[in-house]
Structure formats: structure tokens, C-alpha cells
Amino acid sequence: MTESEPVGSITEEAFKLFRAMSTTPHAHSEGEEAATHVCTATWCPVCQVVGFVQDNPEALAQVSQSAATLARSLRDLFDAAMKPEDEK
């Protein structure tokens, strides 16, 4: 059994996901060729997102921060809605 990386905050995990999406895929095992996405059209949304993230790494940080703020706001809203009436 291998030790896995600890799970981070929503922002950290979103950053890891976007970073993984924006890097070139690596081979899964020795001798195996890496799977790559070959874009045959300029409208491919995957290629557009990856290209944008590679050209604008600061945008990824801003999106991650916005996602974390949204998550906190939703959590606060949910907490307020779940409080008993006498505590409000």
C-alpha cells in the first residue's frame, strides 16, 4: 500500500486539478507512450482552457480564490439557514 498525498483545501485541490489539466500527460509506466489529446479544431473547449491556463497562470490563482470565497459564502448561508429560530 502506498502513502497518498493528504487532501488539501478546496482551493488547493482545485489548483492541483487545473495544474494537472494544463501539463502534458506523462507515460503511465516505463515503455508506455503518453496519452495525448490532439486538437483538430480551434474550437475545442479542452484545448482552449488548457491554452488559457498555460498563458495566464495568475488567472488560475484568481479562479481558485474566487471558488474558495464562494464555498465559504455558501457554507455561511447554509449555517445561518440551519440555526434554530431562537438563536437567530
C-alpha positions in Angstrom: 0.0 0.0 0.0 1.4 3.4 -0.9 1.1 6.5 1.1 -1.1 9.1 -0.6 -0.8 12.8 -0.6 -3.0 14.5 2.1 -6.2 16.2 0.9 -5.9 20.0 1.0 -8.5 22.8 1.0 -10.9 23.3 -1.9 -8.6 26.0 -3.3 -5.5 23.7 -3.1 -7.3 20.8 -4.7 -8.8 23.0 -7.5 -5.3 24.3 -8.1 -3.9 20.8 -8.3 -6.7 19.8 -10.7 -6.1 22.8 -13.0 -2.3 22.3 -12.9 -2.8 18.6 -13.8 -5.0 19.6 -16.7 -2.6 22.2 -18.0 0.5 19.9 -18.1 1.4 17.4 -20.7 0.4 13.9 -19.8 3.2 11.5 -18.7 3.6 7.9 -19.5 1.8 5.6 -17.1 4.6 3.1 -16.9 8.0 2.5 -18.4 7.9 2.0 -22.1 4.3 3.0 -22.4 3.6 6.1 -24.6 1.8 9.0 -23.0 -1.8 9.6 -24.0 -2.2 13.0 -25.6 -5.2 15.0 -26.8 -4.7 16.0 -30.4 -6.9 19.0 -31.2 -8.1 19.0 -34.7 -10.2 22.2 -34.4 -9.6 25.5 -32.8 -13.0 25.5 -31.0 -12.1 22.5 -28.8 -13.0 23.7 -25.2 -10.4 21.5 -23.6 -7.6 23.0 -25.7 -8.9 26.5 -25.2 -9.0 26.1 -21.4 -5.5 24.4 -21.2 -4.0 27.1 -23.5 -5.5 29.9 -21.5 -4.2 28.4 -18.2 -0.8 27.9 -19.6 -0.7 31.5 -20.9 -2.3 33.1 -17.8 -1.2 31.2 -14.7 -2.3 34.1 -12.5 -5.9 33.6 -13.7 -5.8 30.1 -12.2 -5.0 31.6 -8.8 -7.8 34.1 -9.1 -10.3 31.5 -10.1 -9.2 29.3 -7.2 -9.5 32.2 -4.7 -13.0 33.0 -6.1 -14.1 29.4 -5.8 -12.9 29.3 -2.2 -14.8 32.5 -1.4 -17.9 31.2 -3.0 -17.6 27.9 -1.0 -17.2 29.9 2.3 -20.2 32.1 1.4 -22.4 29.0 0.7 -21.3 27.4 3.9 -22.1 30.6 5.9 -25.5 30.8 4.2 -26.2 27.1 5.0 -25.1 27.5 8.6 -27.4 30.6 9.0 -30.3 28.7 7.5 -29.9 25.7 9.7 -29.8 27.7 13.0 -32.8 27.2 15.2 -35.2 30.2 15.3 -34.4 31.1 19.0 -30.6 31.5 18.1 -31.2 33.9 15.2 
